[in-house]
Amino acid sequence: MGIISWIVLGLLAGAVAKLLLPGRDPGGFIGTTVIGIAGAFIGGWISARYLDRPIVNHFYDGATWAAAIGGSLVLLVAYRIFFGHSRR
């Protein structure tokens, strides 16, 4: 998969992460989208590097989606923890 595929996957993974963790985010739609893209890259890297589950070159592979969504969820939770109370 190329960079563009990972960006598209990140956009979709960010949307799924937002559906799984509803609520107000400090960054709004743009922040959640960026978190989704970064989460896709980080989730794919962690999966390939540490979990011994290399990401295949197929966009529709379940492990690729799970890694991207998992990375997005982790980043979204961390973002809420660190920056969630600053907008009161």
N, C-alpha and C positions, 0 to 999 in steps of 0.2 A: 504494500500500500504506500502511496506517495503522501507527501505533506498535505496536499489538498484533501485527500481522503481522511486523514487524521483530523483535519480541521472540521470537516463536515461531521465526522463521527463525534468529535468533541461538542459541537453545537447540539447534536441530538442527545448526547449523553448528559449535557448540562440541563436540557429540558426534562429528561427523565429524572435526574437527580432532584430538580426543583419539584417535580410531581411527587416524589417520594418523601421530600422534606419541605412541606408547604410552610408558608409564613413569610414575614417580611425579612428581606435581606438588605444589608447595609448598602450594597452596590446596585440594587435594582436589576433590571433586565440585562443591561450591559455587563455588569459585574458577574452575574450568574453565567452569562455566555462565555466570558473570558475564563472563569473558573472551570467551566465544562471543557473548554479546549485544553487548558493546562492539565486538568485531571485526566483527560484521555491520553495525553503524552506521558504523564507520570505513571498512570496505571499500567500502560503498556510497557514502560521501561521496568517497573517493579516486577511485573509478571514475567517478563523475559529474563531479567537479571537474577532475581532472588527466589522466585517460586518455581523455577525450572519449567515454565510453561511458555515457550516462545510464541509470540503472536504470529499467526500465519498471514499470508498475503491475501486473504479473502475478507472483503468488507462485511460479509454476512456470517462470519464465524461467531459462535456464541461466546467463546473465551475472549475474543477481542472486545465484544460489547460489554461483557462482565468486567473486564479490566478497566475499560474506559468509564463505565458508570461507577464502579467502585472508587476509582481515583477521583472522580468528580464529587462523589458523596463525601469522601474524606476531606477534600479541599473545602467544600461548602461548609461542613461542620467546623473545621478549623477557622475558616473566615468568620463564621458567626460567633465563635468563642472569642476571637481576638478583636474583632471590630463591630460586633453586634450591639454593644451598649453605647457606642459613641454618637448615635444620632437621636438623642432624646431631647 
